[in-house]
């Protein structure tokens, strides 16, 4: 084998997968995983670990894969991550662990993410169960939200011996893993649900249909229900819009709503009667991973799909892999293009979108070149559906019903990055509720920091 090149990963053919919701990437076989693991240099001062937000011992688990010790590899990963099958699929490894891989200097980096996925899938298929704490300390901790940040925090606290209850607003746990990321990237029944079950096997309880700030407040949890600390991992579910004319028309969706209807309400299944508008020609406005998810979902539901993005391809914030897959499947990209108005018929249904050409100017605060309007370049594209994918911010319900919990100007909860401590005693927070919309792995990193912070706080109270 050529050690400078990755072992190729099998995928569904683009034309086939564009018409189904089955997982795109098919994963490694045992032989392929061991062959890919043999490319690892097993560096003494492993840079890949420094690139991993949850500090998985990557050389150790890869060495165990190479030797065929898959259960040992699973135990190594479980020391740091509660959601390996999820991370192996959706983490931006190219800018994290794999981006720091020494093998990648002269050749292609080791496929760390695909190896993590292999180990997680092997564990699930072979009934490997995570080890739980031998005894609990009787101290109750509440976690708000069952997304990646809440699940990680709850899992870590349970391993430390705390009695943890997660409160989830929706009827199914998983947060963005369940309602936000499409089935073809992250299968719910086969992958997400077993990962959540593994967290429950650590001793974590999950109560669904509980809206904190409405069903019960944080103060009531602490004062009346005996929870000694609370972690807020409620995510960022409030969509942003452009504020252009016609944005309130029928046929305009936020990507959040569109993906939730498809994922949580099973619009991708023929035997579900989900109320979802199946447009014939769809424009998705935005260039992030969520925009790619919405575009590829609309394509699978039968639409011609255009991604409308105001910068060039070099500035697209989505993962390169997601953009590549979208293009292969037939999604069209209208780059350096920005909407200025949504057109409607007499019944207020979308009929088109006026867009303006853009050109790139000097770099802005993000380091990307700023898009500048080209005067007199407006033209109309015919569409019957517009999906806005412009980011999200936290819902203010929790902060507005919790005295002493401060937020910043973006309505994000103010919390210490190192330990999740907020301005209210005993209350910790992390993930998108603090940072605004970000990645699954960064939310997990914040969940780990929150668990550490809560443990230090509660041990300090005992002392």
N, C-alpha and C positions, 0 to 999 in steps of 0.2 A: 504493500500500500504506500501511497505518497503521504508522508506525515504532514506535509504542508497544506494538504487539502482535507476538508471535512468529509466525513462519510455522508453521502447525500441522504436527505430525508424524503420519504415517500409522501406524496400529496395526491388528492383527487384531481383528475383532469379539470382544467378551468371550465370547459363547456358543460361538463357533467355537474360540477359543484354549483355552478351559477343557477341551477334549477332545483337545488335541494338545500336543506338546512343541516346536512350531516357535516361532521367536523372535516375541515379542509386538510389539516396536517394529520398524517396517519401514525406518526411516531416511529421510534426505532424498535427493531426486534432485539432479542438478547444479544445475538451475535454482533449486530450493528452497533449496539450500545457499548459492548466490550471493545470493539475495534476503535470506536471514536474515543473512548476513555484512554486507550493506549497512546493517544496523541499528546496527552497531558504531560508536561515536563516535571510535574510535582515540585514546583519551586519552593525553596526553603522560605523565602520572604514573598509569600504569594500576594501579588497585586490584585488578583481577582477577588480575594476576600475583602480587601479594602474598598472594592467597587460594589460590594453587595450591601445594601442598606440594612439587612438583618444579620450580616456577618456569618453566613453559613461557612463551615469548614470545607470549602470546595475541593482542595487537593485530596483531603481524606476521603470524602464520599466518592470522588472520581476513581481514586485508587481502589476502593472497595468494589466499585462497578467493574473495573478492569479485571479484578480477581474473581468476579462472579459472586461476591458476597453482598447480594442485593438487600437482604434484611439488615445487615450492618450499615449499608449506605443509607437506608431509610431511617435508621436510628440516629445516624450522624446528622442528617438534614433536620429531623424532628427536634433536635436540641435547640435549633434556632428558628424554625419555621413551622407554623401550624397548617399552611396551605400550599404544600409543594406542587400538587397537581395543577393548581391555579397558576402559581408563579411560573412554572415551567412552560405555561401556555401564553400568558399575557404580559409578563414583565418585559420591559425594554432592555433586554440583556446586552444588546449591542452598544448601549451607552453606559452600562454598569459593569457587571463582572466580565463579560466578554470583551468589552472595550478596553479593559486593563490587562487582558491575557497576553503573556509574554510570547506565546506561540504565534500570536497574531501580528507580531512585529515583522516577521519575514514571510509568514504564510497566513492561512485563515485561522482565527481563534478557535479554540475548542468549543464545541456546541454545548456549553454548560447548561443552558436552559432546557435543551432537548434531553440531556442526560438526567436532569432533575425530574422532568416529566416522566421519563422512562421508569425511574425508581419509584415515583409516586404511583404510577399506574400498576407497576408490578406489585407493590405493597397492597393496593386495593384488591387486585385480582387474587392475591394469595392470603388475604385475610389478616394482614399484619395490623395489630391494634396498638396505638400509642400507650406508653406506660403512664398511669395516673399516680397522683400523690397517695402515699400509703394511708395518711390520715389527714383530716381537715382540722383547721385551728378554730373553727366555729365563728369566724369573723365574716360577716356578709358584705359583699361588694356588688354594686349595681353597674351594669354596662349598658349604655344607651346606643342601640344600633347594632345590627348583626352583619355589617359589611366587613371588609378585610381588617380595618383598624379595630373594631369591636371584638371580632372573633380572635384576633391575635392577642389583644389585651386580656380577654377572658381566659384564653388557653394558658397564657403565662401565669396568670394569677391562680388558676386552678392547680397548676403544677406546684405552686408555692404553698398550697394547702387552703386557700381561701374558698368560701362558699359563694360562687358567682352566679348571678342571674342576669341574662341579657334580656332587655326589653326592645322589641322590634315593632315598628309602626305598621308594617304591612303583614299580610297573612302568611307569607313565606319568608323564612330567614335567608340571609345571604347578601342583602343590600345590593350594591351595584353588580355583584357577581351573578345575582339572580335576575334582576330586572334590566341591567344596563348593557351587559356584554352579550352579543348574540350567540345562539346555540352553535353556529358553525365555527366559532372561535373557542367557546367554553361550554361544553355540554352540561346541562343542568342535572339530569337524573344520574348520569354516569360519573360525573366529576364533582360538581359543586356540592350536591347533597351528601355524598360519602365524606367529603372533607368536613362539612358541618357536623355530621354524625361523629367523626373522630374527635372534634372539640367537645361534643356532648359526653363522649366516653371518658373524657378527663374529669367529668363531674359537673360540667357547666349546664345550667338550666336555661332554656329559651322560652320566653313568653311572647307570643305574637299578638298583633292587633292592639298594642298598647302605645298610644301616642303621648309621649312625655310632653307636658305642658298643657295637655287637654284631659287625657284619662287620669293622669296623676302628675304631680309636679316633682321636681328634684327635692325641694324642701320636704314634701310629704314622704318621699322615699327615705330620707335621712331622719326626719323627726318622728315619723309614725310607724315606719316599717322596718326600722332597725338596721338600715344599711350604713356602714361606717365610712364609706367612700363611694364616689361615683365617677365613672369614666364616660365622657361624652364622645361617641364616635358616630354621630348621626349623619355624617356626609354632607354633601352640597347638592341638594335636589331642586333648587330654585333656578329655572332657566333664565338666560339673558336673551334679550332681543335687540334689534338694531334701532327701533324707533322710526322706521321709514313708513310712508303712506301705504295703506293696504295690508299692514301686518296683522290686523285682526280679522282678516277675511277667512271664509270657510276654505279649508284646504291648506292652511298654514299651521304647522306643528312645531313644537320644540322637539329636538332629537330625544330628549328625556321621555316625553309622552309617547312618541312613536315607538321607541325601543321597549318601553314598559308594556305597551299594548301587545307588541310582538312577543316579548319574552315571558312576562308574568301571566299574560292572558292567552298565551299559546296561539297567536295568530298564524304562526308558521305551520300549524297542524290543520289538516282538512276537516278533522272531526270536532274542531272548536269553532263556535260561532262568535268570534271576537269582532266587536265593532271597530274596524280599522279601515281607513279610506285607502283603497287600492288605486293609486294614481297611475295614469298611463305614461306621463312624462313628469319626472320628479327632479327638482333642483335641491341639492343639499348645500347650504351656505356654511362654509367653515372648512378647516383643513386638518383638524386633529383626529385622534383615533376614534372619537365618538362620531365624527362626521363620516369616517370610513365605514364604521359599523352601521350607521343609518343608511348610507348609500348602498352598501352590499346587501342589507336587508330588503330595501325597496326593490333592488334588482331581482332578488329571489322571489319577491311577491309579484313579479311580472312587469315592472316598469322599465322604461328607458331612463337612465339616471345620469345627471350632470352634477359634478362637484364644482361649485362656484367659489373661488378663493382669490383674495385680493393681492396675494403675493405670488412669487414664482414657485416652481417645484422645489427649488433648493431650500426655500423657507418653510415648506410644509411641516407642521409640527408632528404629524402622524409618523408612526414607525415606518421605516422603508419597506419592511415586509408587508405591512397592511396596504400601502399604496401599490406595491407590486401586484399583490393578489387582486386588488380592486381593478387595476388596469387589465390584468389577464382575463378577468371575468366579464369585462365589457363596460365598466363604469367610465364615463367620459369626463375629462378634466377641463374646465373653463378657467384657466389661470389668469392672473393679473386682471381680474374682473370683479366688480363690486356692485351689489344690488343698490338701486336708489328708489325704486317704487315697485309695489306689487299691484298688478292690474286685475280687475274683477269684472264679472258680468252683472246684469241687473239684479240677480239673486245673491250677489256678494260672494260668488265662487271664483276662485283663482283662475285666470285665463292666460296670464303671462307675467313676466318680470322684466322691468327696465333695468339694464345694467350699464355700468360705465367702465371703460378700459382704464387700467392703471399702469404706471411705470414705477420703477424702484428708485428712490432717492437715497439720501444719507441714512446710515444706521440710526435706529432709535434706542431707547433705554434697554430694550431686550437684546440689542446687538444685531438684530436683523434689519435689513434695509427697509426704510419706511415707504409704504406705497403712496404714490402721489397721483391725483386724478388727472386724466388727460381730457382737457376741455373739448367739448363738442364730439365726444366719442360714444355717446349713448346709443344703445340699440336694444331691441326687445327680443327676449327668447320666449317661445311658447311653452308654458308649463301648466299643469293643473294642480300641482302639489309643491309646496315649498317647506323644507325642513330646516329650521334654524339650529345650527350647532355651533354656538358662540361661547360655550362655557357655562358654568353654573356657579351659584353662590349658596351659602347655607340658608336654610329656612329659619327666619327669626323667631319661630314659636318658642324654642327652648330658652334662648337668651332673654326674650321679653317676659317670660314667666318665672325667671329665676333671679331673685334680688342679689346684687353683689357680683353678678357674672358679667364682666365687661367684654365688649366687642370693639373691633376697629371700624373704620369708615366703610369697609366692604361687608359689614355684618358678620365677619369671621370672629370666632371666640379667641380672645387673647390668652395664649398659653405658652409656657416655657418649652422650647423645643427639646431640651435635654431630659425633662421628666414629666411633661404634660400638665404641670401645675397651672391652674387658672387663678383669677383674682378672688375666687370664693373658696374658703377653707374646705378641704376634703373633696373638692371637685376638680377632676383632671379632664383633659380633652386632647384629641389628636385626630389626624387624618384631614379629610376635606372640610370638616366643620371648622378647622383652624386655618388651613392653608388655602381654602378654595379648591376647585377641582384639580386633582393631581393623579398620580399613578397608584395602582394597587399596592406595589411594594413600598412606596413611601408612606402610605397609610398604615401598612403593617409595621414599618419602622417606628411610626408614632405610637402605635398600639403597644409595642414592646417598651418604649420609653415611658408610656403611661403606667404600665404594670409595675415597672421598676420604681417610679415615683410614688405610686400608691403604697407599695410594700414598704418603702423607706418611711413614708408618712405614718402608716399604721404602727410600724415597729417603734417609731419615735414617740408615739402616744403611749405605748405600753411602758416605755423606759421610765 
